[in-house]
Amino acid sequence: VGIADKKFLSSMKKVRVLKSSYCLKSLIR
C-alpha cells in the first residue's frame, strides 16, 4: 500500500463519517 493509497483510504473514511453524521442529523430533523 502506497502513501497515496493511505491518503485515499483516510479521505474515504472521512467522507463516510461525514455522510453518516449528515444522515443522522437529517433523521433527527
C-alpha positions in Angstrom: 0.0 0.0 0.0 1.5 3.3 -1.1 1.2 6.7 0.6 -1.3 7.9 -1.9 -3.5 4.8 -1.2 -3.3 5.5 2.5 -4.4 9.2 1.9 -7.2 8.0 -0.3 -8.4 5.5 2.3 -8.3 8.1 5.1 -10.2 10.6 2.9 -12.8 7.9 2.1 -13.2 7.2 5.8 -13.7 10.9 6.5 -16.3 11.1 3.7 -18.1 8.1 5.2 -18.2 9.7 8.7 -19.4 13.0 7.2 -22.2 11.2 5.3 -23.3 9.2 8.3 -23.4 12.2 10.5 -25.3 14.2 7.9 -27.8 11.3 7.6 -28.2 11.2 11.4 -28.8 14.9 11.5 -31.4 14.7 8.8 -33.1 11.8 10.6 -33.2 13.8 13.9 -34.9 16.7 12.0 
